[in-house]
Amino acid sequence: MNVTINSITEGGLGDKAGIEKGDIILTLNGNPVHDVIDYMYHLKGGPVNLSIRRGDNIFPVKIKRERVNLGIEIKPFRIKSCKNRCVFCFIKQLPKGMRKSLYIKDDDYRLSFLYGNYITLTNLSRADKKRIFEQRLSPLYVSVHTTNNELRRKMLGNPKAPDILKELQELASKRIRVHAQIVLYPGMNDGEELTKTIKDLERLYPYVSSIAVVPAGITKYRKPQFATFKDTEALKVIETLKQIRRRLKKRHGDPLVYPADEFYIMAGTPFPSLKEYGDLSQIENGVGLIPSFLYSAKKLKLPKKINPIKIALFTGVSFMPFLEEFVNKLRTIEGLSIDLFKVDNRFFGQSVTVTGLLTARDILKAVIGKTDADVLLVPDVTLDSENEVFIDNVTLKDMEESLGIRVKPVASTPEGLLKGIEDGNKR
């Protein structure tokens, strides 16, 4: 399978060389190109020699480069789907009618390398492994959950899942680094199972470079319902991991294991300082996300005055106290007025409290008729990659029409919120 040119930057090197949208790259510098990773891997310094197919014609293209970027965007590859039937699979907890991309059940090592998607290592072929090793596709993000293979197969719903430690040992032997996650269920893979799993993974340090421990996300659509962590249980997890982290830090100079922010929120206990999170390698997994926000909010310099504007903001239940603290700081800016809304997740259920899983419908219920703001700032975590569609298929334009005020997506950071406020008077 070769790659198709999805778009060309006008005036770029590819455009000047005569490459067109829809052209297919067969080879790059004599090497077959099957996807964007091959393209990136073989696109080295110096001249570029391409073999291009356009319709029935095949012809060479030579480009003398002065810069790295050819101005070529590759069409996305077909995603390798997940064959597991995990007890914690979020996709199986989705009702019909949600954003189409949410139903993609991926387990693709290429997405793991490119974007940090978590894979289970249950569907790697010999050719896949050979490529990972040869092209050094590192780091990879791996869902481990437990090193007890019998239990792991039960959790994955896959009786043929390979021995996870053997798979990780093979990656380590080829110096492929792994960021592991343990999705934790009370009474299933916590307690002694969790301690054993971490000890097993520790033996592969530094190639197992970090271990995130996150609570399983259970929505009201999960049948039968699974138990979720209570405050005392969450505190027990934190205390257990604190002792393990202390030991690992003493032995390796690296705590290695990181509880998700949700555990601290559930337990009602303070977060560690940001320096305790290392390089924040699993921040997209909700590990250190709030401490990072609080640190940035503390350091951010605010203007004393802006053009008068009224802003509306919203967030999920779990992040409300932390955003409220920052909003109170923002309210010291002369000319700025802010309405802040906490949105309960009625769609997925009260156990789901993160902002990224809020539907437009729940947001509208919380906001509509309750603000006369000039603009509603929408955190990008509630939207698709183009910042246009909420998870329940409602668009920003739909929301804007329902509210009768402007709606503007912003980065979910203190800097992003401030920029959204300062840009609020601009169309």
N, C-alpha and C positions, 0 to 999 in steps of 0.2 A: 504494500500500500504506500503510495507516494503522497506528497503534500500539495495542496492547492493554495494559490495566492488568494487571500481573502480581500486585501486592499493594498493600494500603493500610495505612498505619500507623493503628492505632486511636487516635482522638482527634485525628488530624492535620487539617490544613485541608481536604484532599480528602475525608476521611471525614465531616467535619462538613458539607461541601457536598453530601453524598449520592452521591458517586462510589463505585462498587463494583468489586470485582475482576471482570475480564472485560469491563468497559466499553471501548469503542474511542474514542480521541481522533481526531476528524476535523480540527479546526482549533484553533489556539491564538492568541488575539488576531488572528483573521482570517487566519492563515497556515496552509497545509496542513502536517500533521505526518506524516512518513513513518517516522521512527525516533527514537531517543533523542537524537541530535544536533540534529535539528530542534526537539525538545522543549526541550533546554537552550538553544539559540540564541534561540528566541522567548520564553523565560520570563524576561522582563525585569522591572525594578522596577515596582511599582504593581499595580493590579487585574489579575486574570486572567480572560479570557473564553474559555471552552471550548465547543466543539461536540462533544457526546458521542452515540455510537450505542450503544444497548442493545437487542439483538434487532432488531426491526423499527422501533424508535422512535428518533428523533433529537431531542435537546433541548439547550438551552443551560445552561451552569453558570457562574455568576459568583462569583468569590472575591475578597474584599477582604483583601489580605495584610498581616500584621504581620511576617512572616518569609519568607525565601526558599523554604524547603523546604515543598512541599505535602504531603509524606508519601505520594508516589506512586512506585511502582517500575514501570518500563516493561519489557514482555516483550522479551527479546533479539531482535534482527533476524536475518534469514536471512543467513548469511555468504557473501560472494562468494568462490568457490573459485579456486584457482590452476590455470592451464591449462599452466604450464610443466612440463618434465620434467627438472629440474635433476640434474646428475651428483652433486650433494652433498645431494640431498633426504633429510632424515632420516626422513620418513614412509615412503619406499620401503625404508628399512633396518629397518623394524619387522616382526617376525613377527606372526602372528595371536595373539589372546587378550590384548592389552594394554588399558589403560584406553581406553574408547571415544573420549574427547575427543582422544587423541593422533593419531587418524587424520584429523582435520579439517585439510584442506590449504587454508589461507586465503591470500588475496592481496587483502585488503580495506582500502581507504584509511581507512575509518571505524575499524577496529580499530587501524590505525596511529596515528591521531590520539588515540583514547581510551586505548589501552593500550600503545603503543609497539611493536606488532607490525611486522615488516619486510615491506615490499611491494616489488615489482619494477617497478612503473609500466608493466607490459605489457598491462594490461587496463582502462585508464581510458577511459571514453567521454567525449564532449564534455560531456554532462550532468554527469558526475562532476567534470570539471575546473571547469566553471562553478560548481558548488556549492562546491568547495574554495576557489576564489577569492572567491566572494561571502561565504561564512561564515568565511573566513580560518581554515581548518582547518590550523593550524600549531602545532608542528612535525610533520612526517611523518618516518617512519623508512624508509629506502630501502636495499635490497640492490643495490649497484652491481657489486661484484666486479671489474670492469674497464671502462674506457672504450673499449677496443678492441671495436667492435660485433660483428665477426666472431667473436672469441673469446667474447664475452659470450653471443651467440646459441648457440654450441656448449655453453657451461657451463649455460645455462638450458634447453637442449634445445628451443629455440623459434626457428626460422628467421625468424619474423615479428616478433620483438621489436623495438620501435622504437629509434631512436638515443637512447641513454641521456643523452648530453650535451644534446641538444635538449630532452628532457623536463625535465631539471633546470634548464636555462636558462629554460624557460617558467615553472616554479615560481618561480625567482628573480626573474623580471621582475614577478611579482605579489606579491613579498615574502613568499613562503611559505618558511619555513626547513626545512632537511633535516638529519637526522642519518644519515650514510651508513655502511654497513658493507661491508667487503671480506672475504669468506670466501676464505681463501688456501689454494691447493693447491701443493705443491712441484712445480716444473717446468711449471706451467700459467699462473698469473697472478701469480707472484712475480717477483723480480729486476727487470729493466728494465720489464716490464709494470706492476709495482706502482708503480715510480717515476713512470712516465708517467701512470698513473691518478690518483695523488695530485696531480701538477702540473695535470692537467686540472680536477680538483675544486677545487683551490686558487683557480682563476680565478673561482669562484662564491662565494668567501668574501665576506661573512659569512653568506650564505644557505645555503651548505653549512657548517653550524656545528660539526660534528665528524665525524671519520672513524675508525671502529673497524676494526682489522685483527685478524681472528680466524682461528685454524686450523680447517680443515674437520674435522667430527666423522665419523669412519669407524667403523662397528661391524663385527663379524664377519659380519653378514648382508649386507653390501654385496658384490654379485657383478657384475663381477669386483672384486677388492680394489684400492683405491687406496693409493698411498704416503702415509705420514704424516710429519710433520716429525721429524727426529732432533735431538739436542741441538745439534750444530754448525750445522745449518740454522736452528734457532730462534734461536740466538745471532746468526747473520748477519742475520736479519730485524730483530732488536732493534737491532743496530748501524746497519743501513740507515735504520731509522725514527728513530733517535736523531739522525742527521745532518740528516734532513729536518725533524724537530721543532725542532732548533736554528735552522735557517734560517727556518722559519715564525714561530718566536717572535720572532726579530730583526726580521722584516718586518712582522708583524701584531700582535705582542704576545700571540700565541696559538699554541700548538704545533699545534693543530687535529687532529693524528693521534695515535691512542692504540693501542698494542699490547694485545691481550688478556692477562690474567693468565697464561693457559696458556703463552704463549711464554716468560715469565720462569721458570715452573716447569720447562718442558722444558729450557731452557738452563742451569738451576741458577744463575741470576744474581739479585742482589737487586732488589727492586721500587724504582721511583722513590718519592720522598716523596709523600704524599697530595696536597700542594698542586700537584703536577705534573699532576693529573687534572682541574683546573678544577672545573666544577660537577657532575662525575660524571654527565653526561647519558647515558652508555651503560653504567651500572653493571649494569643487568639483562642486558647482553650479556657479562658477565664481564670488564668493563674497570674496574679499580680496586676490585673487590669485596673482594679479599683485603687490599690496603693499607687500605681503609676499616675492615675488621674489626680489623686489627692496631692501627690508630689508636684505635678505640673501646675495644678491650681494654686498651690502655695507660692511657686516661683514666678508665676505669670504676672507681668506688669500691666496694670489696667490704666486706661486713659482716665483723666479726671472728668472729662466732659465729652459728650457726643451730641450730634443733632437729635432733638427730641424724637423718641420712638417708643412704642409699646410692643413688647415681645411676649409671645406665649411659648412655653416649653412643656414637655411631658417626659415622663420616665416610668419604668416599671417599679414595682413595690420594693424590690431589694435594693435598688440604687437610689431611691428617693432621699434618704437621710444625707447621703454624700453629695448629691446634686444640690440639695437644698442649702447645704453649707456653702457651696460655691456661688449659688445664686444670691445668697445674702451678701457675699462679697461684691458681686456684680452690681447690686442695688445701690452701692455707694457711688456709682458713676452718675454724674449730673446729666439729666436729660433721658435717662433710661428707666423704663417701668417694665416690670416682668410679672406675668401670671404663670405660676408653676402648677402642673397637674400630675397627680399620681394616678396611674392607670392600672386598675385591677384586670388580670387576665381571665375574663369570663369565658373566653373561647376555649382555651386549653385547660382551664381549671386553676384553682387558687394555689396549687403547689408549684405552678410555673410562674416565677416572679421576675425573670430577666427581661430587659427592655427589648432585646433582639427578637423575642417571640410574641411581641404585641401585634395584634391585627389592627387594621385601619378601623374596623367597626368598633372595637373596644376603645380605641383612641377617640373616635368621634363621640361615643357615648360620654366620655369623660370631659370633653372640651366644648362640644357644640352648645351654643346659647349661653356659655359661661365666661366668654371673654370678648372684649372689643379691641383686641390687639391688632396692630398693623400687619403682623406676619407671625406665622407659626413656624418655629424651627424644628425640623424633623431629624433626629439622629440617624445617620446613615446605616446603623446596624439593623434598622427595621425595614430596610429596602434591599432590592436586588443590586447586582453589581453595577448597573447603570443608574442607580439612584432614582428609579422611576416607579417601581411597583412594590406594594406591601405583600406580606406573605399570603394574604387572603385575596390576592389578585386585584385589589383596589389600587388605582394609580394616584400619583400626586395630584394630577389634574382633577380626578374625581373628588379627592378630599378638599381641594381648593374650592370647588363648586359647592360642595356641601356646607362648608364653613362660611363661605362668602368673604374670606380673607386670603391673602397670599400665603403660600406654603413653600418653604425653602429647605432643601436637605443640607445638613452640615456634618462635618466630621465629629465623631463622638469623643472629643477631647476638649479640654479647657480652651486651647488655642482655636479649635474649630468653632466652638460656641461663640467666642469673642469675635471671630471673623464674621460669623453669621449675623451677629448683632450690628457690627460696624457696616456690613453690606446691606443691612435691612432696609435702608432707604433707597437702595438701587434696585431697579428692575432687572 
